[in-house]
Amino acid sequence: MDSQQSQQQQNSSQPQTGADKDKDKDKKDEDKKDDSPNPAQAAAEKTKEVTINALVKVRDWENGWFTTPYISRTRERVPLTDQQRRDIYLQQTFTQPGDYFKRMISAAFDQARDAPSQWPQGWGGYGERFASREGQFIAANSLAALGNAALKYEPRYDQCRCSGFAHRTRHAIWRNFVTYDHGEQNLHPQWALYGGAFSGGLIATAWKPHPRNLWLNGGYGALGQAGWGSLLNIFTEFAGDINQKLGARRKRQ
């Protein structure tokens, strides 16, 4: 027994030959190869992850694709700073995809009604009508933002803290006509919003062909705000419910 142990110790103390080192290296390479992921499998998993994240973002209406900045029912109303007002103005006027989509639809209605009739049909006429709607919207939104800033009015929609489809719909429509003051407690008529909409219609007559009616165009601008504004508020009110139905993750407030 002692002789066998001494023989084993002698063998273990002997230096490895070149063949033994090559075997150990090959074994380590095989172990490392087994631990590393399959490139094709890794690429497939990464593609799947990117695709899922993209679909979630597309479905997440509340991230602002078709809704403007708003106050969720779980948040308290807090007075805005001047910088926050500027940021909201830029979002509501230039960076929201839904706003451009709305003007595209409005221009399509104008095209279908052949209004103004002096502008041609086809893509050229549609481009003129879209540019007219875009200019009118920018003018109206800019004037409304200035008015709200001067009056210290809240430019955002606040979701209803009630329940029930009828109550929430009524709240969404009503809030298109009234808003909170700087204290975020008392409601006042949306003077700046509708003043801006009316003025935007007046300004739009500058590039429309004759004959044109200044006051009629202003009235149409205010009526457009009443209709489109109510629809946008209703959509914003139920955006979370739409997300839930589609299976998208609810936005953390």
C-alpha positions as a Markdown table, in Angstrom:
| # | Residue | x | y | z |
|---|---|---|---|---|
| 1 | Met | 0.0 | 0.0 | 0.0 |
| 2 | Asp | 2.8 | 2.4 | 0.9 |
| 3 | Ser | 4.6 | 1.6 | -2.4 |
| 4 | Gln | 1.4 | 2.4 | -4.4 |
| 5 | Gln | 0.9 | 5.8 | -2.7 |
| 6 | Ser | 4.5 | 6.7 | -3.2 |
| 7 | Gln | 4.2 | 5.8 | -6.9 |
| 8 | Gln | 1.1 | 8.0 | -7.3 |
| 9 | Gln | 2.9 | 10.9 | -5.6 |
| 10 | Gln | 5.8 | 10.4 | -7.9 |
| 11 | Asn | 3.6 | 10.4 | -10.9 |
| 12 | Ser | 1.8 | 13.5 | -9.8 |
| 13 | Ser | 5.0 | 15.3 | -9.2 |
| 14 | Gln | 6.3 | 14.6 | -12.7 |
| 15 | Pro | 5.9 | 17.5 | -15.2 |
| 16 | Gln | 3.3 | 17.3 | -17.9 |
| 17 | Thr | 4.4 | 16.2 | -21.3 |
| 18 | Gly | 3.5 | 18.1 | -24.5 |
| 19 | Ala | 0.8 | 15.6 | -25.3 |
| 20 | Asp | -0.8 | 16.0 | -21.9 |
| 21 | Lys | -0.8 | 19.8 | -22.3 |
| 22 | Asp | -2.5 | 19.6 | -25.7 |
| 23 | Lys | -5.2 | 17.3 | -24.2 |
| 24 | Asp | -5.8 | 19.8 | -21.4 |
| 25 | Lys | -6.0 | 22.7 | -23.8 |
| 26 | Asp | -8.4 | 20.8 | -26.1 |
| 27 | Lys | -10.6 | 20.0 | -23.1 |
| 28 | Lys | -10.7 | 23.7 | -21.9 |
| 29 | Asp | -11.6 | 24.8 | -25.5 |
| 30 | Glu | -14.4 | 22.3 | -25.6 |
| 31 | Asp | -15.7 | 23.5 | -22.2 |
| 32 | Lys | -15.5 | 27.2 | -23.3 |
| 33 | Lys | -17.3 | 26.3 | -26.6 |
| 34 | Asp | -20.1 | 24.6 | -24.6 |
| 35 | Asp | -20.5 | 27.7 | -22.4 |
| 36 | Ser | -20.6 | 30.2 | -25.2 |
| 37 | Pro | -24.1 | 30.7 | -26.8 |
| 38 | Asn | -24.9 | 29.6 | -30.3 |
| 39 | Pro | -24.6 | 32.8 | -32.5 |
| 40 | Ala | -27.7 | 32.0 | -34.4 |
| 41 | Gln | -29.7 | 31.4 | -31.2 |
| 42 | Ala | -28.4 | 34.6 | -29.6 |
| 43 | Ala | -29.3 | 36.6 | -32.7 |
| 44 | Ala | -32.8 | 35.1 | -32.7 |
| 45 | Glu | -33.3 | 35.9 | -29.0 |
| 46 | Lys | -32.1 | 39.5 | -29.6 |
| 47 | Thr | -34.4 | 39.9 | -32.6 |
| 48 | Lys | -37.3 | 38.6 | -30.6 |
| 49 | Glu | -36.6 | 41.0 | -27.7 |
| 50 | Val | -36.3 | 44.0 | -30.0 |
| 51 | Thr | -39.5 | 43.1 | -31.8 |
| 52 | Ile | -41.5 | 42.7 | -28.5 |
| 53 | Asn | -40.2 | 46.0 | -27.2 |
| 54 | Ala | -41.2 | 47.7 | -30.5 |
| 55 | Leu | -44.7 | 46.3 | -30.5 |
| 56 | Val | -45.2 | 47.4 | -26.9 |
| 57 | Lys | -44.1 | 50.9 | -27.8 |
| 58 | Val | -46.4 | 51.0 | -30.8 |
| 59 | Arg | -49.3 | 49.8 | -28.7 |
| 60 | Asp | -48.6 | 52.2 | -25.9 |
| 61 | Trp | -50.9 | 55.0 | -27.0 |
| 62 | Glu | -50.3 | 56.8 | -23.7 |
| 63 | Asn | -46.7 | 57.5 | -24.6 |
| 64 | Gly | -47.9 | 60.3 | -26.8 |
| 65 | Trp | -48.4 | 58.9 | -30.3 |
| 66 | Phe | -52.0 | 60.1 | -30.4 |
| 67 | Thr | -52.4 | 61.9 | -27.1 |
| 68 | Thr | -51.1 | 65.3 | -25.9 |
| 69 | Pro | -49.6 | 65.8 | -22.4 |
| 70 | Tyr | -52.2 | 65.1 | -19.8 |
| 71 | Ile | -52.6 | 64.6 | -16.1 |
| 72 | Ser | -53.5 | 61.1 | -15.1 |
| 73 | Arg | -56.2 | 60.3 | -12.6 |
| 74 | Thr | -53.5 | 59.1 | -10.2 |
| 75 | Arg | -51.6 | 62.4 | -10.1 |
| 76 | Glu | -52.2 | 65.6 | -8.3 |
| 77 | Arg | -52.6 | 68.8 | -10.4 |
| 78 | Val | -49.6 | 71.0 | -9.8 |
| 79 | Pro | -49.1 | 74.5 | -11.3 |
| 80 | Leu | -46.7 | 74.6 | -14.3 |
| 81 | Thr | -43.5 | 76.4 | -14.5 |
| 82 | Asp | -42.7 | 78.6 | -17.5 |
| 83 | Gln | -40.2 | 76.0 | -18.8 |
| 84 | Gln | -42.9 | 73.3 | -18.5 |
| 85 | Arg | -45.3 | 75.4 | -20.4 |
| 86 | Arg | -42.8 | 75.9 | -23.2 |
| 87 | Asp | -42.2 | 72.1 | -23.4 |
| 88 | Ile | -45.9 | 71.3 | -23.5 |
| 89 | Tyr | -46.4 | 73.9 | -26.2 |
| 90 | Leu | -43.7 | 72.3 | -28.4 |
| 91 | Gln | -45.1 | 68.9 | -27.8 |
| 92 | Gln | -48.7 | 69.9 | -28.6 |
| 93 | Thr | -47.7 | 71.9 | -31.7 |
| 94 | Phe | -44.7 | 70.2 | -33.4 |
| 95 | Thr | -43.8 | 66.8 | -32.0 |
| 96 | Gln | -47.0 | 64.9 | -31.5 |
| 97 | Pro | -47.6 | 62.4 | -34.5 |
| 98 | Gly | -51.3 | 62.4 | -33.7 |
| 99 | Asp | -51.6 | 66.2 | -34.5 |
| 100 | Tyr | -50.2 | 65.7 | -38.0 |
| 101 | Phe | -52.5 | 62.8 | -38.5 |
| 102 | Lys | -55.5 | 65.0 | -37.5 |
| 103 | Arg | -54.5 | 67.7 | -40.0 |
| 104 | Met | -54.1 | 65.0 | -42.7 |
| 105 | Ile | -57.7 | 63.9 | -42.0 |
| 106 | Ser | -59.0 | 67.5 | -42.0 |
| 107 | Ala | -57.2 | 68.1 | -45.3 |
| 108 | Ala | -58.8 | 65.0 | -46.7 |
| 109 | Phe | -62.2 | 66.2 | -45.7 |
| 110 | Asp | -61.5 | 69.6 | -47.4 |
| 111 | Gln | -60.4 | 67.7 | -50.5 |
| 112 | Ala | -63.6 | 65.6 | -50.5 |
| 113 | Arg | -65.7 | 68.8 | -50.2 |
| 114 | Asp | -63.5 | 70.6 | -52.8 |
| 115 | Ala | -63.0 | 73.5 | -50.3 |
| 116 | Pro | -61.7 | 75.9 | -51.3 |
| 117 | Ser | -63.0 | 75.1 | -54.8 |
| 118 | Gln | -60.2 | 77.3 | -56.4 |
| 119 | Trp | -57.6 | 74.8 | -55.3 |
| 120 | Pro | -57.2 | 71.8 | -57.6 |
| 121 | Gln | -57.8 | 68.2 | -56.9 |
| 122 | Gly | -55.0 | 65.6 | -56.8 |
| 123 | Trp | -51.9 | 65.6 | -54.7 |
| 124 | Gly | -51.1 | 69.2 | -55.4 |
| 125 | Gly | -54.4 | 70.4 | -54.1 |
| 126 | Tyr | -54.2 | 68.1 | -51.1 |
| 127 | Gly | -50.8 | 69.5 | -50.3 |
| 128 | Glu | -52.2 | 73.1 | -50.4 |
| 129 | Arg | -55.0 | 72.1 | -48.1 |
| 130 | Phe | -52.7 | 70.3 | -45.7 |
| 131 | Ala | -50.4 | 73.3 | -45.6 |
| 132 | Ser | -53.3 | 75.6 | -44.9 |
| 133 | Arg | -54.5 | 73.4 | -42.0 |
| 134 | Glu | -51.0 | 73.2 | -40.6 |
| 135 | Gly | -50.5 | 76.9 | -40.7 |
| 136 | Gln | -53.9 | 77.5 | -39.1 |
| 137 | Phe | -53.1 | 75.0 | -36.3 |
| 138 | Ile | -49.7 | 76.5 | -35.5 |
| 139 | Ala | -51.2 | 80.0 | -35.3 |
| 140 | Ala | -54.1 | 78.8 | -33.1 |
| 141 | Asn | -51.9 | 76.8 | -30.8 |
| 142 | Ser | -49.3 | 79.5 | -30.4 |
| 143 | Leu | -52.0 | 82.1 | -29.5 |
| 144 | Ala | -53.7 | 79.7 | -27.1 |
| 145 | Ala | -50.4 | 79.0 | -25.4 |
| 146 | Leu | -49.7 | 82.7 | -25.0 |
| 147 | Gly | -53.1 | 83.3 | -23.6 |
| 148 | Asn | -53.0 | 80.4 | -21.2 |
| 149 | Ala | -49.6 | 81.6 | -20.0 |
| 150 | Ala | -50.9 | 85.1 | -19.4 |
| 151 | Leu | -54.0 | 83.9 | -17.6 |
| 152 | Lys | -52.0 | 81.1 | -15.7 |
| 153 | Tyr | -54.5 | 78.5 | -17.0 |
| 154 | Glu | -53.9 | 74.8 | -17.2 |
| 155 | Pro | -53.3 | 73.7 | -20.8 |
| 156 | Arg | -53.4 | 70.0 | -20.1 |
| 157 | Tyr | -56.3 | 67.6 | -20.0 |
| 158 | Asp | -56.9 | 65.9 | -16.6 |
| 159 | Gln | -58.4 | 62.5 | -16.6 |
| 160 | Cys | -61.6 | 62.0 | -14.6 |
| 161 | Arg | -61.3 | 60.5 | -11.1 |
| 162 | Cys | -64.7 | 59.0 | -11.5 |
| 163 | Ser | -65.9 | 55.7 | -12.9 |
| 164 | Gly | -68.4 | 54.7 | -15.6 |
| 165 | Phe | -68.4 | 55.3 | -19.3 |
| 166 | Ala | -71.0 | 58.1 | -19.2 |
| 167 | His | -69.4 | 60.0 | -16.4 |
| 168 | Arg | -66.0 | 59.9 | -17.9 |
| 169 | Thr | -67.2 | 60.8 | -21.4 |
| 170 | Arg | -69.1 | 63.8 | -19.9 |
| 171 | His | -66.0 | 64.9 | -18.1 |
| 172 | Ala | -63.9 | 64.7 | -21.2 |
| 173 | Ile | -66.3 | 66.8 | -23.3 |
| 174 | Trp | -66.8 | 69.3 | -20.5 |
| 175 | Arg | -63.1 | 69.8 | -20.0 |
| 176 | Asn | -62.8 | 70.9 | -23.6 |
| 177 | Phe | -64.7 | 74.0 | -22.6 |
| 178 | Val | -63.4 | 74.7 | -19.1 |
| 179 | Thr | -60.0 | 74.5 | -17.4 |
| 180 | Tyr | -58.3 | 75.2 | -14.1 |
| 181 | Asp | -56.6 | 78.4 | -13.0 |
| 182 | His | -53.1 | 78.7 | -11.4 |
| 183 | Gly | -54.4 | 77.3 | -8.1 |
| 184 | Glu | -55.5 | 74.1 | -9.9 |
| 185 | Gln | -58.8 | 74.3 | -8.0 |
| 186 | Asn | -61.3 | 76.6 | -9.7 |
| 187 | Leu | -62.6 | 76.0 | -13.2 |
| 188 | His | -62.9 | 78.8 | -15.8 |
| 189 | Pro | -64.0 | 79.0 | -19.5 |
| 190 | Gln | -61.3 | 78.1 | -22.0 |
| 191 | Trp | -60.9 | 81.7 | -23.2 |
| 192 | Ala | -57.4 | 81.3 | -24.5 |
| 193 | Leu | -58.1 | 78.0 | -26.2 |
| 194 | Tyr | -61.1 | 79.2 | -28.2 |
| 195 | Gly | -59.7 | 82.6 | -28.7 |
| 196 | Gly | -56.7 | 81.0 | -30.3 |
| 197 | Ala | -58.8 | 78.7 | -32.4 |
| 198 | Phe | -61.0 | 81.7 | -33.6 |
| 199 | Ser | -57.9 | 83.8 | -34.3 |
| 200 | Gly | -56.2 | 80.9 | -36.2 |
| 201 | Gly | -59.3 | 80.8 | -38.5 |
| 202 | Leu | -59.0 | 84.5 | -39.1 |
| 203 | Ile | -55.3 | 84.3 | -39.9 |
| 204 | Ala | -55.8 | 81.4 | -42.3 |
| 205 | Thr | -57.9 | 83.7 | -44.6 |
| 206 | Ala | -54.7 | 85.5 | -45.5 |
| 207 | Trp | -53.6 | 82.7 | -47.8 |
| 208 | Lys | -57.0 | 81.4 | -48.9 |
| 209 | Pro | -58.3 | 82.4 | -52.3 |
| 210 | His | -61.1 | 84.9 | -52.8 |
| 211 | Pro | -64.0 | 85.2 | -52.0 |
| 212 | Arg | -63.3 | 84.7 | -48.3 |
| 213 | Asn | -65.2 | 85.5 | -45.2 |
| 214 | Leu | -63.0 | 86.5 | -42.3 |
| 215 | Trp | -65.5 | 86.0 | -39.5 |
| 216 | Leu | -66.9 | 82.8 | -41.0 |
| 217 | Asn | -63.4 | 81.2 | -41.1 |
| 218 | Gly | -62.9 | 82.3 | -37.5 |
| 219 | Gly | -66.1 | 80.6 | -36.5 |
| 220 | Tyr | -65.2 | 77.4 | -38.3 |
| 221 | Gly | -61.9 | 77.4 | -36.4 |
| 222 | Ala | -63.7 | 77.6 | -33.0 |
| 223 | Leu | -66.2 | 74.9 | -34.1 |
| 224 | Gly | -63.3 | 72.7 | -35.2 |
| 225 | Gln | -61.8 | 73.1 | -31.7 |
| 226 | Ala | -65.1 | 72.1 | -30.1 |
| 227 | Gly | -65.3 | 68.9 | -32.2 |
| 228 | Trp | -61.7 | 67.8 | -32.4 |
| 229 | Gly | -60.9 | 68.8 | -28.9 |
| 230 | Ser | -63.8 | 66.8 | -27.4 |
| 231 | Leu | -62.8 | 63.7 | -29.5 |
| 232 | Leu | -59.1 | 64.0 | -28.4 |
| 233 | Asn | -60.2 | 64.4 | -24.7 |
| 234 | Ile | -62.4 | 61.3 | -25.0 |
| 235 | Phe | -59.5 | 59.3 | -26.6 |
| 236 | Thr | -57.1 | 60.5 | -23.9 |
| 237 | Glu | -59.6 | 59.6 | -21.1 |
| 238 | Phe | -59.8 | 56.0 | -22.3 |
| 239 | Ala | -56.3 | 55.6 | -23.6 |
| 240 | Gly | -55.3 | 53.4 | -20.6 |
| 241 | Asp | -58.3 | 51.2 | -21.1 |
| 242 | Ile | -57.4 | 50.8 | -24.8 |
| 243 | Asn | -53.9 | 49.8 | -23.8 |
| 244 | Gln | -55.2 | 47.3 | -21.3 |
| 245 | Lys | -57.4 | 45.7 | -24.0 |
| 246 | Leu | -54.5 | 45.5 | -26.4 |
| 247 | Gly | -52.3 | 43.9 | -23.7 |
| 248 | Ala | -49.8 | 46.8 | -23.5 |
| 249 | Arg | -48.1 | 47.6 | -20.3 |
| 250 | Arg | -49.8 | 50.4 | -18.4 |
| 251 | Lys | -47.6 | 53.5 | -18.2 |
| 252 | Arg | -46.2 | 54.2 | -14.8 |
| 253 | Gln | -47.2 | 57.6 | -13.5 |
